[in-house]
Amino acid sequence: MKKFLLFILFPFFTIAQTNCPHSFVMNDSWGDGWNGASVDIVVDGVVVVPGATMTGGSTATINFNATEGQLIELVNWVSGTLNGLFDNEISWSLYDGVNIPLNSGLWGGSGNGTANCSVPTCPTPAITGWSMGNYDAAFDGTNDDSIVQYVLEYSTTQFEAGDGTATVVTFDSFPYTLTGLEASTTYYFAMKSDCGGGDFSNYIGPDPWSTGFVIGCGESFGIPYGSNPTVMTGINYPIQWEPSQVTDFFLKAITNPGQGVSNTITITGETEADFDYVYIVEMSTGNILLTPTSGTFNGLEVTGVGELGIYIVSDSSVDSASDPEYTPVFSVSCQTAGLDDLSNNLFTYFPNPVNDQLTIRAQKNVSEVTVYNMLGQVVLSQQPNTIDCSLDMAQMQTGAYFVQVSIDNSIETVRVLKN
């Protein structure tokens, strides 16, 4: 009889051990709760938490039980107040019974994951650094001798880790750089460790990461008010930013005209005055081409050479449903002529052809600039003794001119067309 009782009790004891609390962590970037938005948590087709939500604050956690191997889903997403105006503030994470991330995402995400109550023998990847370039992704982490290789899955659409729909690559150790990505694109990444012999860790991710936002010559993009992000540090952004860099922004766009090519960003539309700012930097030199500017842009032109960085900072707030839509639009045009430089790359000049102002940008002080007409007559001469200078050619007649530039005892002459 004792043996019979032992046989009956043992499997029940085992089943109890494989059922454990899992957690659903809700976040709100503004800190005022989900504003009426909600979602159902489903385990193997059964709703275990109907209408999960948070009524206030920045974060809240809901615990629910699941048995190892069961499918966990997030279904029946409900938009918040004002037709979901604040749904972009919502994010969430799903954790298993040993506090390992199963999934994460934004409002509307599926949240699929498999319940787990056991600590895996193969450790998950210990990520210490993750950065996105314009066309690549760089991963760094702590290598572990027990790990044979790492399995990385990625896709431009949301997927469940291990479902076979994503692109899979493997690498032996950190650091690792994934190349061949598309610019201006959001990718979803998941990763696990392979300890050999069929022993794998749990996945981390999939999590969304975006490559650099790149604008080509002749292209345009706009940022509508509804795209307001999660960054908020106050309204006095120009005071808070460092002189040579932007440390707080929600979007960084890069122009990609080619090395040394002059390109002009034309800004139209408007941002919300004193709340959303635009800031433009010449990436190769760090020169600030446009200090933090807010309000209405009436075709403002900003010109630089090579990659130009467009930074946009927003307060991430909407006062009411009656707020107007603010949409700054950025258009990029490129000048490929007039960018010949000295053999030691001392200066560039643009635009060419020129309508009024010809800009000369050098690495050393320009000691003298002289403009000659086709008859060899001097029509303009100046001694700027600065690395940047502008020549006023607005009153000159249409035609070709020679511009002689003196830098550090070197003289170079270039041909410029005046419209």
PyMOL commands that set and color helices and strands:
alter all, ss='L'
color gray80, all
select helices_A, chain A and resi 2-17+81-84+87-89+225-227+237-240
alter helices_A, ss='H'
color red, helices_A
select strands_A, chain A and resi 19-28+38-43+46-52+59-67+71-78+90-95+101-106+113-114+126-132+137-142+149-155+167-171+176-178+186-194+204-210+213-215+220-222+251-255+262-270+277-282+288-293+296-305+308-313+329-335+347-350+357-372+378-382+386-392+399-407+410-418
alter strands_A, ss='S'
color yellow, strands_A
deselect
rebuild
show_as cartoon
